[in-house]
Structures are given as structure tokens and as C-alpha cells.
Amino acid sequence: MKLRFHILILAAFLTILAVSFAEACPTCKESLNEHGGNLIRGYFWSIMFMMSMPFLILGGLSSIFYLDVRRARRMQAESESAASAGTTS
């Protein structure tokens, strides 16, 4: 447990140090100086769109599976009740 914690701390520290080396490509950097706000707004919305996709996909698939399980349980309950009603008659 301690080893994992130390590795996590080391990874966080190295990430913080590497931020200063990570810069945008020269074309984006120059374009940012020229176009300013519109480019920043465009980056913001593209990042938001990319970040939302995994959640939307996972949420959609989860709801489909949940509804399928509910439907299967309902059908099973109906068939069991029909079978028990048929045996008691």
C-alpha cells in the first residue's frame, strides 16, 4: 500500500514538472496570438465535447442493459404467474 502511494506521489510530481515542457504546437501558439478569444472558445467546446462522449456512451449502454434486464424480469414474472395460474385451475 505504501509503495502504491509513493508511486502515485512520484507520478503527480513528475506530471507537475512536465507541464512546463508541454506547449502547444507552434501553429496553434501563433494563431492564439492572432485570433485570441474565438480560438480559445473553440478549444474549450471541442474539449468539452470530447470529454462528454465517454459518459454519454457509457450512460446510453447502461440504460439499454438496465431496460433489457427489467423487460426480461417482467416477462419471467408473467410467465411464472401464467404457469402457476394454469396449474391451479
N, C-alpha and C positions, 0 to 999 in steps of 0.2 A: 504494500500500500504506500509506504514512504517513497519507494522507488518511482512509482507512477506519479506521485505528487511532485517529486523533484524533476522528473522528465517534463511534466506539464509546465512547471515554472520556467525551466530552461527554454522550452519551446516558445512560451509567451515572451520571454526576454529577447530571444533571437528575432522573433517577429517584430517586436518594437524597434530593435536596432536596424532591421532590414527595411523599415518603412522609408528611411531617408534615402536609400538607394533606389527604391521603386519610384520611377517617374513615368509620366505619360510619354507616348511616342512623340517625336519632335513635331510631326504634322499636327497632332492634336494640341500640343502645347502652343504652337504658333497660332492656330485657329482660335484657341481660347482667348488669346490676347486681342485678336481682331473682332470676334463676334460676341464675346462675353456672355451675357445673360441667356440668350437663346440657346447657345450650345450647352451651357450648364443645365438649363431646364430640360433639354433633350437627353442629356446623360442621366439626369435624375429619373425621368419617366422610363427610359429603357432599362435602367437598373431595377426600378420598382416592378416593371413587367416581368423581367427575368426572375426576380425573387419570388413573385407570386405564383408562378407556374407550378413548381413542385407541390405547393399547398393545394392549389386548385385540382391538380391531377389526383393527388392522394385523397383529397376530400371527396372528389367525384367517384373514384373507385370504391372507397369505403362505403359511401352511401348506397351504391349499387349492390355491393355484397350484403350490406345490412338489410336492404329491402328484399333481396333474394332469400335470405335466411328467414325473415319474417313470413314471407309468402310460403316457403316450404313448411314451416312450423304450422301455419294456419291450415294448409292442405292436409298435413298429417293429422291434426286435431279433428278436422272434418271427416276424414276417412275413418279414424278411430271411433268417432261418435256414430257414424253411419253403420259401422260394423257392430258396435255394441247395441244399437237400436234394432238392427236386423236379427240379432241373436235373442233378444228379449221378447220379440213379437211372437 
